[in-house]
Structures are given as structure tokens and as C-alpha cells.
Amino acid sequence: MSKPKKFIEKVSYKIDSQNKIIEVYDSWKNAAEVGKASEKLDPNSVLDKYILNYVTGDVTKVYYYIMYTECRRLKKKLSLTYRCDSPTHKRFMEMEMIPEEDNCITIENFLLKEEPFKHPVHIKDETENLLIPPRFLRCAICNSLKIDDEWVLPENIPANKEKEYKVIHSICPTCQENKLP
């Protein structure tokens, strides 16, 4: 018998064979409010929408599309650990993709733990506004930033380095190698 997973919060949803959201569960609404996205992520407004519309960056969209495709093809649960940081806290997460009937997938996201940063790290997503190209890439899995050709975790960035990081989302080489099924 497997040991129960310890987590702080769980947010789950189900996508159909076309990757459209067909159900939301658990604390979806609360997570949307905490993330200041309650209007955009209202449970009623996300139903029948493509999940990849809520994923930032083309590279990240392709990555998740491959994960969903592999979950369906292999017909087995896939797990992905990732970070979803706030400006003040490191947030360690796990996603489980569980294949269901009719090529649907239940996706469960667990907040496993939070740790405060020594200093805030302000990151502004510029993926949709590329008139002025951002200076940094941000890994959508581990949250590291590409600074001066090196991928650096936010907690390892000196407090005096930048006030705000304007980023587009990508996947760092380490996560590309380590996370695909």
C-alpha cells in the first residue's frame, strides 16, 4: 500500500482528448484568488477551454503537449516536479497526470512545501509582449533564470542584481533532459 502524499494544497482538473478542460476540482477557485487570477480562472469560464491557453511560452506549451501525449500513449501516471514561485517564496510543486477513459487525463497539482526567499525576486512575464524583447529566459519547470548565459535559481541571485526580471518562459537544458518520460 502506498504512503499518502503530504501536501499543503491540491488543485486538480480534467482535460479531454483534445486537451480542453472539462472539470475542475479541489481548491481551484481558492488557488486562482491567491494567485490574483480569479477573474481569468473562474471555474465556469475555463470549462471547454484548451489547457495550453493557460500555459506561458511556446517551448513550455510543446513540453506539456508532449507530456499529455505520452501519458495517453503509455496509459500510465506521469509525475513532474516543478517550482511555481511567488516573489517572496519558493514553492515546490508536483504534477501528476493520470490517464482516464476516452483519452481524458486528470491532472493533480500539489503544493508540497514553501520556503521564503532571503530577498524578494520580482519576475514579470513578457511572453505576450515582445515589442521590447526581454533580457531573460525563465525555466517553466525549475524557475531558474538565464542570466549572462548561465541558468541560475532565483535564490542564488544577489539581492542587488536587478529590481525586476522581464522574462519569457522556456525550459532549461537540465529540465529538458531530466523530466520527459
C-alpha positions in Angstrom: 0.0 0.0 0.0 1.4 3.4 -1.0 2.1 6.1 1.6 -0.3 9.1 1.4 1.2 12.2 -0.1 1.9 15.1 2.2 0.9 18.4 0.7 -0.2 21.9 1.6 -2.7 22.4 -1.2 -4.0 20.4 -4.1 -5.6 21.8 -7.3 -6.9 19.3 -9.9 -8.7 19.4 -13.2 -9.6 17.0 -16.0 -8.8 17.5 -19.7 -10.4 15.7 -22.6 -8.7 14.0 -25.6 -8.4 17.4 -27.3 -6.8 19.0 -24.2 -9.8 21.0 -23.2 -10.7 21.5 -19.6 -13.8 19.5 -18.8 -13.8 19.6 -14.9 -12.1 21.5 -12.1 -11.8 20.1 -8.6 -10.4 20.8 -5.1 -9.3 24.3 -4.3 -9.2 25.6 -7.9 -11.1 28.8 -7.0 -9.0 29.5 -3.9 -5.8 29.0 -5.8 -7.0 31.4 -8.5 -7.8 34.0 -5.9 -4.5 33.6 -4.1 -2.7 33.9 -7.5 -4.7 37.1 -8.3 -6.3 35.4 -11.3 -9.8 34.7 -10.1 -11.4 36.5 -13.0 -9.3 34.8 -15.6 -9.5 31.4 -13.9 -13.1 31.4 -12.7 -14.2 27.7 -12.8 -17.1 28.4 -15.1 -15.0 30.4 -17.6 -12.3 27.8 -18.0 -14.5 24.9 -18.9 -14.2 23.8 -22.5 -11.1 25.9 -23.0 -7.8 24.5 -24.1 -5.4 23.9 -21.1 -2.5 25.1 -23.2 -4.1 28.6 -23.4 -3.1 28.9 -19.7 0.5 27.8 -20.3 3.0 30.5 -21.0 5.6 30.3 -23.8 5.7 28.2 -26.9 8.5 25.9 -25.7 6.6 25.2 -22.5 3.4 24.5 -24.4 5.2 22.0 -26.6 6.7 20.4 -23.5 3.3 19.9 -21.8 1.7 18.8 -25.1 4.3 16.0 -25.2 3.7 15.1 -21.6 -0.1 14.8 -22.2 0.6 12.8 -25.4 2.9 10.4 -23.6 0.5 9.9 -20.7 -2.1 8.8 -23.1 0.2 6.7 -25.2 1.8 4.9 -22.2 -1.5 4.7 -20.4 0.3 5.3 -17.1 0.5 8.0 -14.5 3.3 10.5 -15.1 4.8 12.8 -12.5 6.6 16.1 -12.8 8.2 18.1 -10.0 8.4 21.8 -10.6 8.6 25.2 -8.9 5.9 27.9 -9.1 7.5 30.7 -7.0 5.9 33.9 -5.8 8.1 37.0 -5.4 8.6 36.1 -1.7 8.6 32.3 -1.6 10.0 29.3 -3.2 7.0 27.0 -4.0 7.9 23.3 -4.6 5.2 21.5 -6.6 4.4 18.2 -8.1 2.1 17.5 -11.0 0.6 14.0 -11.6 -1.1 13.2 -14.9 -3.4 10.3 -14.6 -4.8 8.7 -17.8 -8.6 8.1 -17.8 -11.2 6.6 -20.1 -11.7 8.2 -23.6 -8.1 9.6 -23.5 -9.0 12.1 -20.8 -6.4 13.0 -18.2 -6.9 14.0 -14.6 -4.1 16.5 -13.6 -3.4 16.9 -9.9 -1.0 19.7 -8.8 0.3 19.5 -5.2 2.0 22.3 -3.3 4.5 20.2 -1.3 6.3 23.0 0.6 7.1 26.7 0.7 10.2 28.5 1.8 10.8 32.2 2.0 13.4 33.9 -0.2 16.1 35.8 1.6 15.2 38.8 -0.6 12.2 39.1 -3.0 12.6 38.1 -6.6 10.3 40.1 -8.9 9.7 38.4 -12.2 7.5 39.9 -14.9 6.3 37.7 -17.8 6.7 39.4 -21.1 5.9 36.4 -23.3 2.8 38.1 -24.8 4.5 41.5 -25.2 7.6 41.0 -27.4 7.8 44.6 -28.8 10.7 45.1 -26.4 12.5 41.7 -26.1 13.0 40.6 -22.6 16.5 40.2 -21.3 16.0 36.9 -19.5 14.6 33.4 -20.0 12.8 31.6 -17.2 12.6 27.9 -16.9 8.9 26.8 -16.5 9.9 23.8 -14.6 12.7 24.7 -12.1 12.2 28.5 -12.2 15.8 29.2 -12.9 16.7 32.4 -14.9 19.2 32.5 -17.7 21.5 35.4 -16.8 24.7 36.0 -18.7 24.4 32.6 -20.5 24.1 30.8 -17.2 20.9 29.3 -15.6 20.6 30.5 -12.0 18.0 29.6 -9.4 16.2 32.7 -8.1 17.6 32.2 -4.5 21.1 32.3 -5.9 20.7 35.7 -7.5 22.3 38.5 -5.4 19.8 41.0 -3.9 21.4 43.9 -5.7 21.5 42.3 -9.2 18.1 43.5 -10.7 14.9 45.1 -9.4 12.6 43.2 -11.8 13.4 40.4 -14.3 11.4 40.7 -17.5 11.3 37.1 -18.9 9.9 34.8 -21.5 9.3 31.2 -20.5 11.3 28.4 -21.8 12.7 25.1 -20.5 16.4 25.0 -19.3 18.6 22.3 -20.7 18.7 20.3 -17.4 14.9 20.1 -17.2 14.7 19.2 -20.9 17.0 16.2 -20.3 15.6 15.1 -16.9 11.9 15.5 -17.0 10.4 13.9 -20.1 9.0 10.3 -19.7 
